[in-house]
């Protein structure tokens, strides 16, 4: 039996998927979830091979939900996400069903996955989706992190700076630090470039928290934040920062 989970905030959309799945008795939907919060918990409990996932959902969207899962399962998106944006993912092996989709199109997606499920690329393919630049607008205004069984949504204006940390990044607010399995280049590309500046190979700075630039040694500088924290500037980062600030 293939374990699956269905995550969509629209009851009608979930009922359609359940109806279409009657043609595949080997696939058992262990839980239906209304949002990404429920989805994260359900995946942790059931450890499914496959999830049917909407992108545009309340609380957190489908991409943000996937980011919170250490080993994401195979994903078939069932979404009203813009058709042109979907084309950006066509190089990936996972399928995307644009609502409203037919029973025939749904069955094609299932057959495609069944043929691929024995290949080792499933997880890495899912992870490759998370590095794509086609994102939902709300993701530029918040960062979603997982703390144990809890999910936190951090408004980007609260982020002081981001620091590289092996395969993760450390996200610093004035009072807390959060770990997120993402790259510095991802945040450099996806955060507002007029607000967040890559000032060092290891640091991205939120200009809203900058109070001044101080010399450290010959031709080296640090950024002093309103909280009193000092963050190193590389030569190229210093030049970039001056440009952004109009100095």
C-alpha positions in Angstrom: 0.0 0.0 0.0 1.3 3.5 -1.0 0.8 6.0 1.8 -0.4 9.5 0.7 -1.6 12.7 2.2 -3.8 15.3 0.6 -3.2 19.0 1.5 -5.6 21.6 0.2 -7.8 24.2 1.9 -10.7 23.7 -0.6 -13.0 20.8 0.4 -14.3 20.4 -3.1 -10.8 20.1 -4.5 -10.0 17.4 -2.0 -13.1 15.5 -2.8 -12.3 15.5 -6.5 -8.8 14.1 -5.8 -10.3 11.4 -3.6 -12.8 10.5 -6.3 -10.1 10.3 -8.9 -8.0 8.1 -6.6 -10.6 5.4 -6.6 -9.0 4.2 -9.8 -5.8 3.6 -7.8 -6.7 1.3 -4.9 -3.0 0.8 -4.1 -2.8 4.5 -3.0 -4.2 5.1 0.5 -4.8 8.7 1.6 -4.1 8.6 5.4 -5.1 12.1 6.1 -6.7 15.2 4.5 -5.3 18.5 5.7 -6.8 22.0 5.4 -3.5 23.9 5.5 0.3 23.7 5.6 0.4 23.6 9.4 -1.7 20.4 9.4 0.3 19.1 6.5 3.7 19.3 8.3 2.3 17.4 11.3 0.6 14.8 9.2 3.8 14.1 7.2 5.8 13.8 10.4 3.3 11.2 11.7 2.5 9.2 8.6 5.7 9.6 6.6 3.9 9.3 3.2 5.6 8.4 -0.1 3.4 10.9 -2.0 1.5 14.1 -1.2 -1.0 16.0 -3.2 -0.4 19.7 -2.4 -2.0 23.0 -3.2 0.3 26.0 -3.4 -2.0 28.9 -2.5 -3.3 28.2 1.0 -3.9 30.3 4.2 -1.3 30.5 6.9 1.6 29.2 4.9 1.7 28.2 1.2 2.8 24.9 -0.3 6.4 25.9 -0.9 6.8 27.2 2.7 5.4 23.9 4.0 7.9 21.8 2.0 10.7 23.9 3.4 9.8 22.7 6.9 10.2 19.1 6.0 13.6 17.5 6.4 13.0 14.7 3.8 10.1 15.9 1.7 8.1 13.1 -0.1 7.2 13.1 -3.7 4.8 15.9 -4.6 2.0 16.3 -7.1 0.8 19.8 -7.1 -2.9 20.4 -7.5 -3.1 24.1 -7.8 -4.6 27.2 -9.5 -1.1 28.6 -9.6 -0.4 30.7 -12.7 0.2 28.5 -15.7 3.2 30.5 -16.9 4.9 30.1 -13.5 4.3 26.4 -13.7 6.3 26.3 -16.9 9.4 27.2 -14.8 9.2 23.8 -13.2 8.8 21.7 -16.3 12.3 20.4 -16.1 11.5 18.7 -12.8 10.1 15.2 -12.7 7.2 15.9 -10.4 3.9 16.8 -12.0 1.6 19.9 -11.7 -2.1 19.8 -12.1 -3.7 23.1 -13.0 -7.2 23.4 -11.5 -9.7 22.5 -12.8 -8.0 19.3 -14.1 -9.7 16.2 -15.7 -9.7 12.7 -14.5 -7.6 11.7 -17.5 -4.9 14.4 -16.7 -4.9 13.3 -13.0 -4.4 9.7 -14.0 -1.5 10.7 -16.3 0.2 12.4 -13.3 -0.2 9.3 -11.1 1.1 6.9 -13.8 4.1 9.2 -14.3 4.9 9.1 -10.6 4.4 5.4 -10.3 6.9 4.8 -13.1 9.4 7.1 -11.4 8.9 6.1 -7.7 11.7 3.6 -7.8 14.2 6.2 -9.0 16.5 7.8 -6.3 15.9 11.3 -7.7 12.5 11.8 -6.1 13.6 13.6 -3.0 16.3 15.7 -4.7 13.7 16.7 -7.3 11.3 17.9 -4.6 14.2 19.8 -3.0 15.1 21.4 -6.4 11.6 23.0 -6.5 12.5 24.9 -3.3 15.5 26.5 -5.0 13.5 27.9 -7.9 13.1 31.6 -8.2 9.3 31.5 -9.0 7.9 32.1 -5.5 4.7 33.4 -4.0 4.6 37.2 -3.2 4.1 36.7 0.5 7.4 34.8 0.8 9.3 38.1 0.2 7.6 39.5 3.4 8.1 36.6 5.8 10.2 33.6 6.7 8.7 30.4 8.0 10.7 28.3 10.4 10.1 25.2 12.5 10.9 25.0 16.2 10.3 21.5 17.4 6.6 20.8 16.7 5.9 24.6 16.4 5.9 26.7 13.3 6.9 30.4 13.5 6.2 33.0 10.9 8.9 35.8 11.1 8.1 39.1 9.3 11.2 40.1 7.3 11.2 43.6 8.9 12.1 41.8 12.2 15.1 40.1 10.7 18.4 42.0 11.6 20.7 39.8 9.6 21.2 36.4 8.2 24.4 34.4 8.7 25.7 31.4 6.8 25.9 28.2 8.8 27.1 25.1 6.9 24.0 23.8 5.0 21.8 26.1 7.0 21.4 29.8 7.7 21.0 31.5 11.1 18.3 34.1 11.0 18.7 36.7 13.8 16.0 38.9 15.1 16.5 41.3 18.1 15.6 38.7 20.6 16.0 35.3 18.9 17.9 33.2 16.5 16.4 30.6 14.1 17.9 27.9 11.9 16.7 27.4 8.4 17.8 24.9 5.8 18.4 27.4 3.0 21.3 29.0 1.2 22.6 32.5 1.4 22.2 32.9 -2.3 18.5 31.9 -2.0 17.8 34.8 0.3 20.0 37.2 -1.7 17.9 36.5 -4.7 14.5 36.4 -3.0 14.6 39.2 -0.4 14.0 42.8 -1.3 17.4 44.0 -2.6 16.7 47.6 -1.5 16.3 46.3 2.1 18.6 43.3 2.4 22.3 43.5 1.2 24.9 40.8 1.0 27.7 42.6 2.9 29.9 39.5 3.3 30.1 36.0 2.1 28.6 35.0 5.4 26.2 37.8 6.1 23.1 39.5 4.7 22.1 42.7 6.4 18.7 44.3 6.9 19.3 48.0 6.3 16.4 48.9 8.6 18.5 47.8 11.5 21.7 49.5 10.5 22.7 52.5 12.6 26.3 53.3 11.2 29.4 51.9 9.6 32.6 51.8 11.8 36.2 51.4 10.7 37.8 48.3 12.2 41.3 48.1 10.9 43.0 49.4 7.7 40.4 49.3 4.9 38.1 47.0 7.0 34.7 48.0 8.4 31.9 46.6 10.5 28.2 47.4 10.4 26.8 48.5 13.8 23.1 47.6 14.3 20.6 49.4 16.5 20.7 46.4 18.9 24.5 46.9 19.4 25.5 43.9 17.4 28.5 44.3 15.0 28.6 42.5 11.7 31.7 42.2 9.5 31.8 43.8 6.1 33.9 42.5 3.3 35.6 44.9 0.8 33.0 44.1 -1.9 30.2 44.2 0.7 31.3 47.6 1.9 31.3 48.9 -1.7 27.9 47.4 -2.3 26.5 48.8 0.9 27.8 52.3 0.0 26.1 52.1 -3.4 22.8 51.0 -1.9 22.9 53.8 0.7 23.9 56.3 -1.9 27.2 57.2 -0.2 
